[in-house]
Amino acid sequence: MPWLNWISDDNLIKEVSLLLRVAKEAQNKALNSFGKNVIDPFSALFEMSGFEIDFDPWHKSETTRQAQKTLQNHIGTFHQNILGYPNGWKNMNVGNVIDLVSDDNKIIAEVKNKYNTISGGRLSGLYYSLDNLISPKTSIYKGYTAYYVAIIPQKPIRYNRPFAPSDKEKGEKCPVNEHIREIDGASFYQLATGEENALENLFDILPKVVSKCSTGKYLPKNQEQLKAFFKRAFG
């Protein structure tokens, strides 16, 4: 039996392997380029002193922090890729005007990894971008529902509601449109797969996939603590 009902094992392995490769490349780049970029010496001094750590632990922490930025940028792409596999869904890939399309369900979606990936002042721009895709009579997405997906929500509460952010230029909120919506990651995974706990099932199986992709080298430890993080994020 496959690990998950809505994506093949081969495709899951492919996407996890890609993300592991991104992580390793980001780590190597951070190590090789360390010192080429300007390091804030004041920050380094007070971090080592205030956190009571020597240079080597600080150096490892700093290179990890630099690599983490690159990896986190790709986590959203990972979810976009994964959500393109359920039946009836298409991943439009990076660089297109929208991330995901389901012609069967008449849905388009813009996927972000975290609720604060887009700053508050830019949310209205996303709203009008989605509106321009579904409202014009000549648009191929006329009559579709557009979703702004934040995989990691601000609070561990599921939601699927009209997306009406503040428009600072106009000094008011964007007009409420039932076909322009915002949704958390767990709810959108359910919408795309038809399975209520699809995102949690994905998270639970990932340690096994990571282990297989790395021939057991990178078997994630402390899985109970990691699952506690998931529950804290999604409830």
Buried (B, 14 or more C-beta within 10 A) or exposed (E): EEBBEBBEBEBBBEBBBBBBEBBBEBBEBBBEEEEEEEEEEEEBEEBBEEEEBEEEEBBEBBBBEBBBEBBEEBBBBBBBBBBBBBEEBBBBEEEEEBBBBBEEEBBBBBBBBBBEBBEEEEBBEBBBBBBEBBBEEEEEBEEBBBBBBBBBBEEBEBBEEEBBBBBEEEEEEBEEBEBBBBBBBBBBBBBBBEBEBBBBBBBBBBBBBBBBBBEEEBEEEEEEEBBEEBEEBBE
